[in-house]
Structure formats: C-alpha cells, structure tokens
Amino acid sequence: MMDGMVMTHGAEPRGILGTIIENRVPAIMSYLSKGKWHVAKMVLTEIGANRLIMEASPGKKPYPINVKIGQSIGLSAKYGYGKFVFESTVMDLLAGDRPNSGGKVAVLIPPKINVISRRSYFRVAIPAELCVDAMFWHRRCSDGNKVAEAESCSHGSLVDISAGGAQVVVSAAREFDFNKGQFIGVKFTPMPYDKPLMFTAQIRNILPTADGTNYCLGLQIVGLEASDEGMGTLKRLCNVVENYHQINKTSIKQRDFETTAVKQ
C-alpha cells in the first residue's frame, strides 16, 4: 500500500499522461479567474512533444473555460491505486471538436506528477481525544493568502478530513450566511504543536443534524494542484490524514485491551 504522496520525474509523467488518455480517465482542472477558484471537467485528448491537449467535457450548456495563456492551472485524475495531480501552464486555447464543448486547452507537459495514495482520500474521523477548531470565511473577506479579520470569520468543529475534503459542524444557534456551491477559505490546526493549515474549499452540501442544533458542512478542497505552495499543503494534508488514522487505530486497540482486561 502506497502512503502519502510520491513524486514522479523524467519519462514517467509522459507515461502517466499516455495512460490517462488511452483509458479516457476523466480529469478535473482547477484554475483562478477574477480572483475566484473554478473547477472544470476535462478529457485529455493528445500529447505532443512539449504540450498536452485537453477538452472540456460536453454538457447541455457549454461552460466557458476562463483561462488565459501563461496562466497556471492544476489538474487531477483518479486512476488505479491513487490520484495523479500536477501543476502546469496554459500554452494555447483552441476550439473544441465536440458539440457543446467549452473548448480545448493546451498546457505544458509537466516535468513532474505527484501520485497520491487512494487511502489519503478516504475520510478519517478526527480522533476523539482532539477538539479541532475550524475557522472559515467568505473569500471576499480575504486578501490573497492573508486570513480574514477574526470578526469576519465563522467557527466550527472539524468532524473528519481527507486530502480532498472535510466535514465541519457549526452551531445552528450562530448567525449563518453560507450557501451550497460557495467557495470559502478554511484554516485549522491539526495538532496543538502544528502550524495551521489553510486552503480554499467549495461547500458541497449543508445539512442540519437530527436534533436541529447544528449544521454539517460538506467541503471539497480545491486549487491545491495549481501551485507549488498548494502542493505543499496537499502533502501536509496527506500526512495529517495518516496521523489521525494511526491515532484512531491506537485508540481502538487501547479500548479493546482495557475491555479484555476488565472481563478477565
């Protein structure tokens, strides 16, 4: 079982991209447009000497891909034992071949591709002995990588986490003005001695708890593939997931041992 993140170099990235094209593996492109993160479903269609061509997946309504030449983008694709993620740069914008296509994008072939273990994308519960506060805010309240002012932030408790998403519980008694589909900034400290982790996420669902006292926010983390800094955050997230997994395993073994000891 592969753990965490593995980086491929040399001829390996071309081989990985060829496999994705041959097997028609769907990919997700993440990019910034007018200061906001966007994601688009893509199909990789062609690999050349120095560029990779991909086309926006067709839909009922063509969705324009608002990227510019020279812009950095992130790409991810699930396949086999893990997920391939890499950063690249837009070289050209082309017309799409398919009806209702959002067009084609040509990007530089990446010199490296990161392979993340599928296990890192399994949701891991926050260990019972930890209380992990999650701070989140409207993207309009932030400036670049700077966190919003404390009074502009909301707080909740992290329930679970993976390299691709998280679940946060927020008290229904507090003022709540977030909506499904919205992009937000998120910050939390995995362990008391750690540095905080910060990323952008999209709210995929908002559900009330059975007793009506809390809201559960389902979050999808976006944009980490599009920069070296983001890749560093993604690697840390993989390590956090593995660390929580090991803590939970140890806690279960300890409880089983204590139960057995009491019975004896």
C-alpha positions in Angstrom: 0.0 0.0 0.0 1.4 3.3 -1.1 1.2 6.0 1.6 1.1 9.8 1.2 2.5 11.5 -1.8 5.0 10.1 -4.3 6.7 12.4 -7.0 7.5 11.1 -10.5 10.2 12.6 -12.7 11.8 12.1 -16.1 9.9 9.9 -18.6 7.3 8.8 -16.0 4.9 11.8 -16.4 4.6 11.2 -20.1 3.8 7.5 -19.4 1.1 8.5 -16.8 -0.5 11.1 -19.2 -0.5 8.5 -22.0 -2.3 6.0 -19.7 -4.9 8.7 -18.8 -5.5 9.4 -22.5 -5.7 5.8 -23.5 -8.1 4.9 -20.8 -10.2 8.1 -21.2 -9.8 8.8 -17.5 -11.8 12.0 -16.6 -9.8 14.8 -15.1 -10.6 17.9 -13.1 -8.9 21.2 -13.9 -8.7 23.9 -11.2 -7.9 27.5 -12.0 -8.3 31.1 -10.8 -10.4 33.5 -12.7 -11.1 37.0 -11.5 -9.8 36.1 -8.0 -12.1 33.1 -7.7 -11.4 29.4 -7.9 -13.2 27.4 -10.6 -13.2 23.7 -11.5 -14.0 22.1 -14.8 -14.3 18.5 -16.0 -11.8 17.8 -18.8 -10.9 14.9 -21.2 -7.2 14.6 -22.1 -7.0 14.0 -25.8 -3.5 14.4 -27.2 0.1 14.5 -26.0 2.8 16.1 -28.2 6.5 16.9 -27.9 6.0 19.5 -25.2 2.3 20.0 -24.8 -0.8 18.3 -23.5 -4.2 19.0 -25.1 -7.4 18.5 -23.2 -11.0 19.4 -24.0 -13.8 20.5 -21.7 -16.4 17.7 -21.2 -19.5 18.4 -23.2 -22.7 19.4 -21.4 -26.2 20.6 -22.1 -24.9 24.1 -21.9 -21.3 24.8 -22.9 -19.4 26.1 -19.9 -16.6 28.6 -20.9 -13.2 27.9 -19.6 -11.9 31.3 -18.5 -8.2 30.7 -18.5 -5.5 32.8 -20.2 -2.3 31.9 -21.9 0.6 31.8 -19.4 -1.8 31.1 -16.5 -1.1 28.3 -14.0 -3.7 25.5 -13.7 -3.9 22.4 -11.6 -5.1 19.0 -12.9 -6.1 15.8 -11.1 -7.2 12.4 -12.3 -8.1 9.3 -10.3 -6.8 6.1 -11.6 -5.8 2.7 -10.2 -4.1 2.9 -6.8 -4.3 6.6 -6.4 -4.8 10.1 -7.8 -2.4 11.9 -10.2 -2.1 15.6 -9.6 0.2 18.2 -11.2 0.6 21.9 -12.0 1.1 23.2 -15.5 0.9 26.4 -17.6 -1.6 27.3 -20.4 0.1 27.4 -23.8 -2.8 27.9 -26.1 -6.6 28.0 -26.3 -8.3 26.0 -29.1 -11.8 25.4 -30.5 -13.4 22.2 -29.3 -14.2 19.2 -31.6 -17.3 18.1 -29.7 -20.8 19.7 -29.8 -21.4 21.8 -26.7 -17.8 21.7 -25.8 -16.3 24.5 -23.7 -13.2 24.4 -25.9 -9.7 22.9 -25.8 -6.8 24.0 -23.6 -3.1 23.2 -24.4 -0.8 23.1 -21.5 2.9 22.4 -21.0 3.8 18.8 -20.2 4.7 18.8 -16.5 8.2 17.8 -15.5 6.8 16.0 -12.5 3.5 14.4 -11.5 2.5 13.7 -7.9 0.8 10.4 -7.2 -1.3 10.4 -4.0 -2.4 7.2 -2.3 -6.1 6.5 -2.6 -6.1 5.9 1.1 -5.4 9.6 1.6 -8.8 10.4 0.1 -10.7 8.2 2.5 -12.4 10.4 5.1 -10.7 9.9 8.6 -12.6 10.9 11.7 -10.9 13.4 14.0 -9.6 11.4 17.0 -11.9 11.5 20.0 -9.2 12.9 22.2 -8.8 16.0 20.0 -11.0 19.0 19.6 -10.0 20.7 16.3 -11.5 24.1 15.7 -12.0 25.1 12.0 -12.2 28.7 11.1 -13.8 29.7 7.7 -14.7 32.8 5.9 -16.1 34.3 2.7 -13.5 34.5 0.1 -14.4 38.2 -0.4 -13.2 38.8 3.2 -9.6 37.7 2.4 -6.7 39.3 0.5 -4.5 36.9 -1.3 -3.0 34.5 1.2 -3.9 36.7 4.2 -6.6 35.4 6.6 -9.7 37.5 7.1 -10.1 39.5 10.2 -11.3 37.5 13.2 -14.6 39.2 13.3 -15.3 38.2 9.7 -14.8 34.5 10.4 -17.1 31.7 11.5 -16.0 28.8 13.7 -16.9 25.2 13.8 -15.6 21.8 14.8 -13.8 19.5 12.3 -15.5 16.1 12.1 -13.5 14.4 9.5 -10.8 15.1 6.9 -9.2 13.7 3.8 -6.8 15.0 1.2 -9.9 16.0 -0.9 -12.4 17.2 1.6 -13.7 17.7 5.1 -16.8 17.9 7.2 -17.3 20.7 9.7 -20.1 21.1 12.3 -21.4 24.6 13.0 -23.9 25.5 15.8 -27.3 26.4 14.4 -27.6 29.0 17.1 -25.0 31.2 15.5 -25.7 33.5 12.6 -25.1 31.6 9.4 -24.8 33.1 5.9 -23.1 30.5 3.8 -24.6 28.7 0.8 -24.2 25.4 -1.1 -21.7 25.9 -4.0 -19.9 28.8 -2.4 -16.1 28.9 -2.2 -14.7 29.7 1.3 -11.3 30.0 3.0 -10.6 27.4 5.7 -8.0 27.2 8.4 -7.4 24.7 11.1 -4.5 23.4 13.3 -4.2 19.6 13.1 -2.3 19.1 16.3 -1.7 21.6 19.2 2.0 21.8 18.3 1.4 22.1 14.5 1.4 25.1 12.2 -2.1 25.9 10.9 -3.2 24.6 7.5 -5.1 26.9 5.2 -6.9 26.2 1.9 -9.9 27.1 -0.3 -12.9 24.8 -0.3 -16.3 24.6 -2.0 -19.4 23.9 0.1 -20.9 20.8 -1.5 -23.8 20.4 1.0 -25.3 21.9 4.2 -27.4 19.5 6.2 -29.0 20.1 9.7 -28.3 17.5 12.3 -31.2 15.2 13.5 -31.7 17.3 16.7 -31.6 20.6 14.8 -28.9 22.1 16.9 -26.1 22.1 14.3 -25.3 22.3 10.6 -22.9 19.9 8.9 -20.9 21.4 6.1 -19.5 19.0 3.5 -16.5 20.7 1.9 -14.4 19.8 -1.2 -10.9 21.2 -1.2 -9.9 22.9 -4.4 -6.9 24.6 -6.1 -4.1 22.8 -4.3 -2.8 21.3 -7.6 -2.3 24.7 -9.2 0.8 25.9 -7.3 3.9 24.6 -5.5 2.6 26.1 -2.3 -0.6 24.3 -2.8 1.2 21.0 -3.4 3.0 21.6 -0.1 -0.4 22.0 1.7 -1.7 18.8 -0.1 1.3 16.9 1.1 0.7 18.1 4.7 -2.9 17.1 4.4 -1.9 13.5 3.4 0.3 13.4 6.5 -2.5 14.7 8.7 -4.9 12.0 7.4 -2.3 9.3 8.0 -1.5 10.6 11.5 -5.2 10.7 12.5 -5.7 7.2 11.1 -2.8 5.9 13.3 -4.1 7.7 16.4 -7.6 6.2 15.8 -6.1 2.7 15.4 -4.1 3.1 18.6 -7.2 4.3 20.5 -9.3 1.3 19.3 -6.5 -1.2 20.3 -6.3 0.5 23.7 -10.1 0.3 24.3 -10.1 -3.4 23.2 -7.2 -4.1 25.6 -9.0 -2.3 28.5 -12.3 -4.2 27.8 -10.5 -7.5 27.7 -8.7 -6.7 31.0 -11.9 -5.8 32.7 -13.6 -9.1 31.6 -10.6 -11.1 32.9 
